[in-house]
Amino acid sequence: MTFEYPFAPHWLDLDGLRYHYVDAGERDGEPVVLVHGNPTWSYLYRNLIPALGTGFRAIAPDHIGCGRSDKPGLDAYDYTLARRVADLGRLIDHLALDAVHLVVHDWGGMIGTAWATQNPERVRSMVVLNSGAFGKPTDKRVPWPIRLARAPMLGALLVRGLDLFCRGTVQRCTVRPLRREVAAGFREPYASWAERVAVHQFVRDIPLQQGDRSFAVMAQTERDLPRLRSVPKLLCWGMQDFVFDHTFLDGWLARFPDAEVHRFADAGHLVLEDAGPEVFALVNAFLRRVPAVSRATR
């Protein structure tokens, strides 16, 4: 089934692995880096990118193992949060982007914000869509699909074998059902056991407790969030999200009470699908309110 993805491919070599990214808009426009989560890919931002309009340059990478990027086995790539953050940083450095707007969703929140806390002077603004960048709120229970997907052996069978995680995302993460061609677009890069390696590893890598392999990176990012206190922020939240629910939104607002927030009562985890036009307009207006920087500093 065909689906709309009107972007020319761009590639960065990461030690022999092809890291795909979208580079669209005005070449000398203000850079907007859009970071996806799991199990989505840059396709998530296919409608937001053109909605940015004039004056912006959109950069949307596919994490290794996702979208159009290479999908190496576990022996050829370290599927951890630290490596994801390093990959994103290498792309931003490769493109010589000195002052960026960040848009993050799901796991992209953790990845993008970790990079941001390490480079606060390079972050002009942040748009946060149903994601986290800190430990699980104490009053939040890990959803049962996540628990099953993390189970030894059973998780691999469910996620990589039966494709239940990708199927569940396109079936349960919106309030209004996705059109068939849109659902096909989200699932297209993950058609086999081998192509779903990152989907499973992302779930396994969720840092829930001390000893989890990415817990230290998450904890350091959480401690460093005050470095981003002065960065303008827009929070757009689908309130029907059963994973990144109101407890995560409350976590962001507790740390950044001055953030602009918009709640969408009838939207789920994929808030860009359920409330796309409204979110696009808010993001566009927000980015245009952020004070401009001279081209000499970009």
C-alpha positions in Angstrom: 0.0 0.0 0.0 1.4 3.4 -0.9 1.7 6.2 1.6 2.8 9.8 1.5 6.4 10.6 2.5 7.6 13.3 0.1 11.1 13.7 1.3 14.4 13.1 -0.4 16.8 10.8 1.5 19.9 12.1 3.2 22.5 10.0 4.9 25.2 10.3 7.6 27.8 7.5 7.9 28.0 6.4 11.5 31.0 4.1 11.7 29.8 2.1 8.6 26.0 2.4 9.4 23.7 4.6 7.3 21.8 7.0 9.5 18.9 8.5 7.5 17.5 11.9 8.0 15.1 14.4 6.4 16.5 17.8 5.6 13.6 19.9 4.3 12.7 23.6 4.1 14.9 26.6 3.6 18.6 25.8 3.7 19.4 29.0 5.6 16.2 28.8 7.7 16.2 28.3 11.5 17.0 24.7 12.2 14.2 22.6 13.8 15.3 19.1 14.9 12.5 16.6 15.2 13.2 13.5 17.2 10.9 10.5 17.0 10.3 7.7 19.5 9.4 4.0 19.4 8.1 2.4 17.2 7.6 5.4 14.9 10.1 7.1 12.6 10.5 10.4 10.8 7.2 9.6 9.1 5.6 10.9 12.3 6.5 14.4 11.3 5.5 14.2 7.6 2.7 16.8 8.1 4.3 19.0 10.7 7.4 19.6 8.6 5.6 21.4 5.7 3.4 23.2 8.3 6.4 25.0 9.7 6.3 27.2 6.7 8.9 29.8 5.6 12.0 30.6 7.5 12.6 27.1 8.9 14.8 24.1 8.1 13.5 20.8 9.3 15.9 18.0 10.3 14.2 14.7 11.2 16.5 11.7 11.8 15.6 8.0 11.9 17.3 6.4 14.8 19.5 3.4 13.8 17.2 0.4 13.5 14.3 2.7 12.6 12.7 4.1 9.4 15.1 4.3 6.5 18.2 3.9 8.6 20.2 0.7 8.7 18.9 -2.1 11.0 22.0 -3.9 12.3 22.0 -6.9 14.6 22.9 -6.7 18.3 26.5 -7.6 17.5 26.9 -4.5 15.3 25.3 -1.7 17.3 24.8 -0.7 20.9 21.1 -0.2 21.2 21.3 2.1 24.3 20.2 5.6 25.2 23.8 6.8 25.4 24.4 5.7 21.8 21.2 7.3 20.6 22.1 10.6 22.2 25.6 10.4 20.7 24.2 9.7 17.2 21.9 12.7 17.4 24.8 14.9 18.5 26.9 13.7 15.6 24.2 14.6 13.1 23.7 18.0 14.6 27.5 18.6 14.6 27.8 17.2 11.0 25.2 19.7 9.8 26.9 22.5 11.9 23.7 23.5 13.6 24.7 25.8 16.4 21.3 27.0 17.6 18.3 24.6 17.2 14.7 24.3 18.0 13.9 20.8 19.3 10.6 18.9 18.8 10.4 15.6 20.7 8.0 12.8 21.1 8.0 9.5 23.1 11.5 8.1 23.4 12.6 11.2 21.4 11.9 13.2 24.6 14.6 11.3 26.5 17.0 11.3 23.6 16.6 14.9 22.6 16.5 16.3 26.1 19.6 14.4 27.1 21.4 16.0 24.2 19.9 19.4 25.2 21.1 19.2 28.8 24.6 18.5 27.5 24.4 21.4 25.1 22.0 24.0 26.6 23.7 26.9 24.8 22.7 25.4 21.5 18.9 25.0 22.3 16.7 27.9 21.3 13.3 26.3 22.2 11.7 22.9 22.9 8.3 21.5 21.7 7.4 18.5 23.9 4.8 16.0 22.7 3.7 13.2 25.0 7.2 12.1 26.2 9.4 12.1 29.2 13.0 13.1 30.2 13.0 11.9 33.8 12.3 8.8 35.8 8.8 7.2 35.9 6.5 9.2 38.2 6.0 7.4 41.5 2.2 7.2 40.9 2.6 5.8 37.4 2.3 2.0 36.9 4.2 0.5 34.0 1.5 -0.4 31.4 1.0 -4.1 30.9 1.9 -4.1 27.2 5.3 -2.6 28.2 5.8 -5.2 30.9 5.0 -8.0 28.5 7.3 -6.6 25.8 10.2 -6.5 28.3 9.7 -10.1 29.5 12.6 -12.5 28.7 12.1 -14.5 25.6 8.3 -13.8 25.5 9.0 -10.1 24.8 11.1 -11.0 21.7 8.3 -13.3 20.4 5.6 -10.7 20.9 7.5 -7.7 19.6 9.8 -9.1 16.9 7.9 -12.3 16.0 4.2 -11.3 16.2 4.7 -7.6 15.6 2.3 -6.8 18.4 4.1 -3.6 19.5 3.9 -1.9 16.1 0.4 -3.2 15.6 -0.7 -1.9 19.0 0.8 1.5 18.3 -1.2 2.1 15.1 -4.4 0.5 16.6 -4.4 1.8 20.2 -2.4 5.1 20.3 -4.9 7.3 18.7 -8.5 8.1 19.6 -9.6 8.2 16.0 -8.6 5.2 13.9 -5.7 5.8 11.5 -6.5 5.6 7.8 -5.2 2.4 6.3 -2.5 4.1 4.3 -1.3 6.1 7.3 -1.1 2.9 9.5 0.8 1.3 6.6 3.2 4.2 6.6 4.0 3.8 10.3 4.5 0.1 10.0 6.3 -0.1 6.6 9.9 -0.1 7.9 9.2 -2.9 10.4 8.1 -5.8 8.2 10.2 -8.6 9.6 11.9 -10.1 12.7 15.2 -8.5 11.7 13.6 -5.1 10.9 12.0 -5.0 14.4 15.2 -5.2 16.3 15.2 -1.6 17.4 11.5 -1.7 18.4 12.3 -4.5 20.9 15.6 -3.0 22.1 13.9 0.4 22.8 11.4 -1.4 25.1 14.2 -3.4 26.8 16.2 -0.2 27.3 13.5 1.7 29.3 15.3 2.8 32.5 12.9 1.8 35.3 15.3 1.1 38.2 18.8 1.2 39.3 20.9 -1.3 37.4 19.0 -0.9 34.1 21.6 -0.2 31.5 20.4 3.3 30.7 19.3 4.4 34.2 22.5 6.4 34.8 22.0 8.5 31.6 18.4 9.1 32.5 19.2 10.1 36.0 21.9 12.5 34.9 19.6 14.1 32.4 17.0 14.5 35.1 19.5 16.2 37.4 20.6 18.5 34.6 17.1 19.6 33.5 17.6 23.0 35.4 20.1 23.8 32.7 17.2 24.2 30.3 15.1 26.4 32.7 15.4 29.5 30.5 14.7 27.7 27.2 11.1 28.5 25.9 8.9 25.4 25.9 5.7 24.4 24.3 3.9 21.3 25.7 1.2 19.7 23.5 -0.4 16.7 25.2 -2.8 14.0 24.2 -4.6 13.4 27.4 -5.8 9.9 26.4 -2.3 8.6 26.3 -2.1 5.5 28.5 1.8 5.6 28.7 2.8 9.2 28.8 -0.3 10.3 30.6 -1.1 13.3 32.8 1.6 12.2 35.4 4.3 12.8 32.9 2.8 16.2 31.8 2.7 17.1 35.5 6.4 16.1 35.8 7.3 18.5 33.0 5.2 21.3 34.5 6.7 20.8 38.0 10.1 21.3 36.5 9.2 24.1 34.0 6.1 25.9 35.4 6.5 28.7 32.9 6.1 26.4 29.9 3.2 27.0 27.5 0.9 24.0 27.7 -2.1 22.8 25.6 -4.1 19.8 26.6 -6.1 17.8 24.0 -8.8 15.9 25.8 -9.7 13.8 22.8 -6.2 12.9 21.6 -4.0 9.9 22.4 -0.3 9.1 22.3 0.1 10.0 18.7 -1.2 13.6 19.3 0.1 14.7 15.8 -2.5 12.3 14.3 -5.4 13.0 16.6 -4.9 16.8 16.8 -2.6 17.5 13.9 -3.9 20.8 12.5 -4.3 22.3 16.0 -0.8 21.3 17.1 0.7 22.4 13.8 -0.7 25.9 14.2 0.5 26.1 17.8 4.0 25.0 16.9 4.2 27.4 14.1 3.1 30.3 16.2 5.4 29.3 19.1 8.5 29.0 17.0 7.8 32.4 15.4 7.6 34.0 18.9 11.1 32.7 19.9 13.5 35.6 19.6 15.6 35.3 16.4 19.3 34.9 16.3 21.6 36.4 13.7 22.8 34.2 10.9 26.3 34.7 12.0 25.6 32.7 15.2 24.0 29.8 13.4 
